[in-house]
Structures are given as structure tokens and as C-alpha cells.
Amino acid sequence: MTEPDATDAAADRAGAGHSATPEPGAAPRHADAAPERAPAWRTLRRALSPRLSTSRLVAALLCALLGFALVVQVQQTQTESLSSLRQSELVRILDEVTQRGSDLENEVRTLREQRDELQSGTADDAAALAVAVERAERQGILSGRLPAVGTGVTVRITEGDTPLRATVLLTVLEELRNAGAEVIELNGVRLVASSYLVETNEGIVVDGQVVSAPYLWAAIGDPSALGPALEIPGGAMSSVRTGGATGRIEAVDELEINAVREPAPLRYAEPVTGTDTA
């Protein structure tokens, strides 16, 4: 057991840079002898094996502190990026932001003007449409194409022994028109500006239709003007009574006339284009 210990001690001295004195009569040892390689492997194993020491703990702590400092520095740089800029750079950024804000304000102003123009155009179109509809309705009533309702009078004329002449009925029509009647109907026939009354063998013809007594008139207008106009001395009702007939006038608060007619197509007249027809 003493021989291995002496060998190990000699190997350790050799690894530390000391040379062993050979015994007398012993053979010299070579540098690559096997007993010298064992301590080298043992030293390498000790070097590679992890060892917990104060220096290593300090190094690990310093690495952790360094990493934490880097994270804090990055966050601070991102948060205070503008504070680190020079005054000229800050002025340039402010000018860019101001110019961008001005451009956006101009764009908003342009869009608002376009919106106002569209709304104004829509309002104008709506007003023009309303005027056109109102004008069409008025023309439709005056031309007899549309039914109408309003205040007015009704006139019932009953013949006597002698039939009434067409001229007597024409007098009634003229008095109603002169008094401001806007819509007139006789025995279900809508009378318009081109209406006519004529005597035939079959009776009185109104716009191509034969009418007979009793003659029922309906006129939309001011009752306070229509009634007195028919009763003026020497007027329409005087002619009716002179012809042996009787007549009765009644004011109506809401008179409805449903008779309509399509106007005849124009043969000669044409509208003039390029002029204001308002």
C-alpha cells in the first residue's frame, strides 16, 4: 500500500514543475509515462466540475443587474425619446405637425363646403320639385284633368213648360266664370275653357254629350261671390226665370267634383322653348 502513495506524490511533484531525484540504480523515467497522465485527467475533471464560490455569485448578480439596467434604459429611451432631441429637431417636428394640422383643417373645410353645396342643391331641387308639382296640380285642375274639392255653390235649374235655350245655360256658365269659379261641372260634364253648349234635335249638347233637365251645376269658388253674381238683376237667374224655369242656389262648405276629362291634343299651337314660363 505504500508504493502507490509514493508514486502519487512523485506525480504531484512532477505536475507542479519539480523534478524527482532518481534513486541509484533505477531506470530514468520518460515524460510520456503512464503514471503522469492520471493526475492531468483528475485536474481537468476538477476544473470542469461546477463549483459554487463567492466570485461566481458576484458575477451572476452583476449580470442580472446589467440586464435590468438595459431594460430600464430601453423603456426610458422610448418614453423620453423627444426629450433627448435637440431644439432644432423639436422645431422641425413641431412645424411638420402644424403643417399637417393645417392641411387637415383645409380638407375639413373643403368637405364641409361640398356638403353644404350638396345640401343646398338638394334643397333647391326639392323646392323646384315642389313648385313643379304645385304647378302641375293647378294646371291639372284648370284643364279638367284632376278632380277638385273646395268651397263653392250648387245650382239646380228645373224647366217649366218651355224648354230652356242653350244661351240661358251659357249665361249661367259665363256668370260663374266671371265670379271667379275655378272648377265647374254641369250634369256630370267637366267644363273647361274650350267647352261649348249647342242646341240639337236631341237636346242641349255640352262638349259632345247630351244633357237634359234638371240642370245641376256645381262650381268651386267663393260662395259669397258666386251666389250674388248669379242673382244680379238681369243676370243668369233672371234669364232662367224669364224662360219659365226655376232655380235654387246653395252654398257648400266642401264641394267635391270628380268629373275629369283629357284635354284635346293641340293641332296648331306649340310651346315656346327657351323662355321662362313661371
WOJO-V159957 format. One line per field, one symbol per residue. ss: DSSP state (a for helix, b for strand, c for the rest). phi: phi as a letter, one per 40 degrees, with the letter a starting at -180 (. if undefined). burial: # if it has 16 or more other C-alpha atoms within 10 Angstrom, else .. A space follows every 50 residues. Layout:
ss: ???
phi: ???
burial: ???
This chain:
ss: caaaaaaaaaaaaaacccccccccccccccccccaaaaaaaaaaaaaacc cccaaaaaaaaaaaaaaaaaaaaaaaaaacccccccaaaaaaaaaaaaaa aaaaaaaaaaaaaaaaaaaaaaaaaaaaaaaaaaaaaaaaaaaccccbbb bbbbbbbbcccccccaaaaaaaaaaaaaccccbbbbccbbbcccccbbbb ccbbbbccbbbcccbbbbbbccaaaaaaaaaccccaaaaaaacccbbbbb bbbbbbbccccccccccccccccccccc
phi: .cccccccccccccccgcbcccccgccccccccccccccccccccccccc bcbccccccccccccccccccccccccccbcccccccccccccccccccc cccccccccccccccccccccccccccccccccccccccccccgcbcaai cibbbbbbcccbcccccccccccccccccgccbbbbfgbccbcccabacb cchcbbfgbcbacccbbbbcicccbccccccccgcccccccccgbbabbb cbcbbbbbcbacccccbbcbcccgbcbc
burial: .........##........................#.............. .................................................. ....................................#..########### .########....#.#.##.###.###.##############....##.. ..#####..##...#########.###.##....#######.#.###.#. ##..#######.................
